[in-house]
């Protein structure tokens, strides 16, 4: 599974969320209200976008349209390889990707970006064939817009792409949390089973030792304390498990033969 988008320190600086020295001091002193008040008058962060379009005139028009609508264009690419590099570098909120580009086409570049789960991709194409749309969505594109670019089509497509991207990552987060919880539960169950098995083995050993102790008292004139000490000392000195020693005593002095497999 691809790693989800993480906010880096450089990205925080680009997004304008790095605290000033005064705000850090206020936060350290627990004065959260002072930090909040210092940011009340700040303009909301512009959403960032990487534009990939090999036609320079079209790219300029697209950049101008995006900036007029409140977006910050952090990177401009003329081919798919540049688009991938810029997206990795700036980790924008969204990528506008032309389909037909040199060196690497937009669908291939979108596939890489989506596989790495860096940002949502909106495909830009002069074609509206269903097979091309299927290839774009198959590569992971969240939306597509046909040329010529129009605000009425492009802006909603960007919103849809970012919304879908956020929903998918929320879903992945939920799946990851569920998987982690399942692993924790499985580990707890494994430990509980081991503990139960150990307890059962201890109870079985205790029963056999008690039986062997009784036989030593009855057949070899040991006192109860003496029989137990003999079993314990012999087990330690001879490095024989108590269960195995008890079975040997039962086999020698007892009327019943040990159960099959108890000789282990």
Residue pairs with C-beta under 8 A, 6 or more apart in sequence:
1 172
1 176
2 115
2 116
2 117
3 116
3 117
4 117
4 169
4 172
4 173
5 91
5 117
5 118
5 119
5 169
7 15
8 91
9 18
11 90
11 91
12 18
14 48
14 74
14 90
15 45
15 48
16 42
16 45
17 45
19 27
19 35
20 38
22 38
23 34
23 35
23 38
26 32
26 34
26 35
26 38
27 35
46 70
46 71
46 72
47 70
47 71
47 72
47 93
47 94
47 162
48 71
48 72
48 73
48 74
48 90
48 92
48 93
48 94
49 66
49 71
49 72
49 73
49 74
49 92
49 93
49 94
49 95
49 96
49 158
50 73
50 74
50 75
50 76
50 77
50 83
50 86
50 87
50 90
50 92
50 94
50 95
50 96
50 119
51 59
51 62
51 63
51 66
51 73
51 75
51 76
51 77
51 95
51 96
52 76
52 77
52 78
52 79
52 80
52 82
52 83
52 86
52 95
52 96
52 97
52 98
52 101
52 106
52 109
53 59
53 62
53 76
53 77
53 78
53 96
53 98
53 101
53 124
54 78
54 79
54 98
54 100
54 101
54 102
55 98
56 78
58 98
58 147
58 149
59 76
59 78
61 149
62 96
62 124
62 149
63 73
63 76
65 149
65 151
65 154
66 73
66 96
67 73
69 151
69 155
71 158
74 86
74 90
74 92
75 86
75 87
75 89
75 90
75 92
76 86
77 83
77 85
77 86
78 101
78 102
79 101
79 102
79 103
79 104
80 97
80 101
80 103
80 104
80 105
80 106
80 108
80 109
81 103
81 104
81 109
83 95
83 97
83 101
83 104
83 106
83 109
83 113
84 104
84 109
84 112
84 113
87 95
87 113
87 118
87 119
88 116
88 118
91 118
91 119
92 119
93 119
93 120
93 162
94 119
94 120
94 121
94 122
94 158
94 161
94 162
94 165
95 110
95 113
95 119
95 120
95 121
95 122
96 122
96 124
96 154
96 158
97 106
97 109
97 110
97 121
97 122
97 123
97 124
97 141
98 106
98 123
98 124
98 125
99 105
99 106
99 107
99 123
99 124
99 125
99 127
99 132
99 136
100 106
100 125
100 126
101 109
106 123
106 124
106 125
106 136
107 123
107 135
107 136
107 139
107 141
108 139
110 121
110 123
110 136
110 139
110 140
110 141
111 139
111 140
113 119
113 121
113 140
114 121
114 139
114 140
114 141
115 140
117 169
119 165
120 142
120 143
120 161
120 162
120 164
120 165
121 139
121 140
121 141
121 142
121 161
122 141
122 142
122 143
122 144
122 145
122 154
122 157
122 158
122 161
123 136
123 141
123 143
123 144
123 145
124 144
124 145
124 146
124 147
124 149
125 132
125 136
125 144
125 145
125 146
125 147
126 146
126 147
127 146
128 146
133 144
136 144
137 144
141 161
142 160
142 161
142 162
142 164
142 165
143 157
143 158
143 160
143 161
143 164
144 157
145 153
145 154
145 157
146 153
204 243
205 242
205 243
205 246
208 242
208 243
208 246
208 247
208 250
209 228
209 231
209 242
209 243
209 246
211 246
211 250
211 254
212 227
212 231
212 245
212 246
212 247
212 249
212 250
213 222
213 224
213 227
213 228
213 231
214 227
215 249
215 250
215 253
215 254
216 222
216 227
216 230
216 231
216 249
216 253
217 223
217 224
217 227
218 253
219 253
220 227
220 253
222 230
231 242
231 245
231 246
231 249
232 242
234 240
234 245
235 241
235 242
235 245
238 245
244 263
244 264
247 258
247 262
247 263
250 256
250 258
251 257
251 258
